Amino acid sequence: MDDTKTADTNSTTVAADGQVAVADTLPRGWMYKQLKIGPWALPWYASPKFQLGVVAFVCFLCPGMFNALSGLGGGGRQASDASLADDMNTALYSTFAVVGFAAGSIVNRLGVRVGLGLGGIGYCLYSISLLVSVHKKVDGFNIFAGAFLGVCAGLLWTAQGVIMVSYPTEKQKGHYWAWFWAIFNVGACIGSLIPLGQNIHAKDAAGVNDGTYIAFIVLMFAGACLALFVVDGRHIIRSDGTKVVLMQNPSWRSEIIGLYTTIVSEPLIILLFPMFFSSNWFYTYQQNAINAAYFNTRTRALNDFLYWFAQIVAATIIGPLLDIKSVRRSIRAKILIATLLVLTLAIYGGGYAWQKKYTRADVNVKDTDFQPWDWTHSGYVGPMFLYFFYGFYDAVWQGAVYWIMGALSNSGRRTANYVGFYKGLQSAGAAVMWSLDSRPISFMGEFASNWGLLLGSLVFALPVVLLRIKDTVALEDDLQDVDETAADVLRTSAIDDIPPHKA
């Protein structure tokens, strides 16, 4: 990452990418104090790196744990009782989709700290409702918890996206995404180890126990509290001394207009909508049609761990490659799309070979004598690696979307709207897929929809990559939809003009 090194001779902080921020001219106040350890200086509290680290641990504890729970299939319940999780997730992603489109404007208005703080609350309630449902039929409470989480998650993920996409400099965006994605998925890995450890000797197909849900609830609550330690974008100073481009004192009216002007200023963003829509579509198939349908509890937990661990591996590989300096950014974008095409054909080709082996009726334990597989089964290695590479692919796809959005703009205001569109459409796709799974449609039908949507999305995204991703984004381009002039922003970007923050 952009670890800093202090040179005592000139009191300057030099970032690893060669950019320089004059430490002596940082505003006074605890947010801008640097802790020096020998020749090294840690990032100040209101720096992009430190703040992204805080947000990464919020996501580690909230959506990271949620992913671990969801990755078990059926919300951790018995595989034969996945319909409740389908209904909860349909409600979740339906409200997420509605809120997601407006979440960029809401976060611009309220600030990222409030957005993250409100977002973390819903994850606790979702897990509480699943725990209650194990002992008593409370379908109304479960559906409400899912819908409420959709509202909260829309705010949390939009706030997170704004920080990850707009806070770093252009040369750091791939590294920052990799850093965030790795920390976030460590949470999912640790979360998946909880049911694995508690069910390590259980070879039956039962769901997770109460202790698993309680552990998730406690960790998610801690994440909601940690969100209060995030500072808003107006305080952030990058390693090159600039501030994030933000609208000064935005109104609700200006933010609603901003949604429209975002499309007008960058109409080709619409061609990324299929990529947004398909980015969570495949979770339902992978979690329910493979993990929950074919494996017992402890093996589901192991698969879950491998899925999220693969995302860490993918992030540490792809993130730095997206920022490689020896290749122009416009060329990197083309290589990225080609890589996604190859991975889609290869990994989902393997998925097709696996899915031909069984149907939904074949693994219905109520009507057949099918016994869910354990990791001791002789044929387990093949689907284990398939599930690992599904996780690897997920991280590459999500990273590509974030990186492309970041390559289109450096403006915090505009990227908030981009991320809002992304999360809204992503959730709309997920809501449709969870609803289809509850019908239910065939497993092969679910698989075919995954593969077709992903390939089609790459075709639609190609014009954006070829025509709109430049080697750098001029400041004037980012100000087309902001009621400020370039001179005003350049003035407010100077460190000398930032009022000292009082603790």
Secondary structure, DSSP 8 states (H G I E B T S, - for coil): ---EEEETTTTEEEETTS-EEEGGGS-SSGGG---EETTEE---TTSHHHHHHHHHHHHHHTHHHHHHHHHTSGGGS-GGGTHHHHHHHHHHHHHHHHHHHHHHHHHHHH-HHHHHHHHHHHHHHHHHHHHHHHHS--HHHHHHHHHHHHHHHHHHHHHHHHHHHHSS-TTTHHHHHHHHHHHHHHHHHHHHHHHHHHTTT--S-----HHHHHHHHHHHHHHHHHGGG---GGG-B-TTS-B----SS--HHHHHHHHHHHHHH-GGGGGGHHHHHHTTHHHHIIIIIIIIHHB-HHHHHHHHHHHHHHHHHHHHHHHHHHT-TTS-HHHHHHHHHHHHHHHHHHHHHHHHHHHTT--TGGG-TTTS----B-TTSTT-HHHHHHHHHHHHHHHHHHHHHHHHHHHH---HHHHHHHHHHHHHHHHHHHHHHHHHHTTT--HHHHHHHHHHHHHHHHHHHHHHHHHT--SS--HHHHTTTSSS-HHHHHHHHSGGGS-----
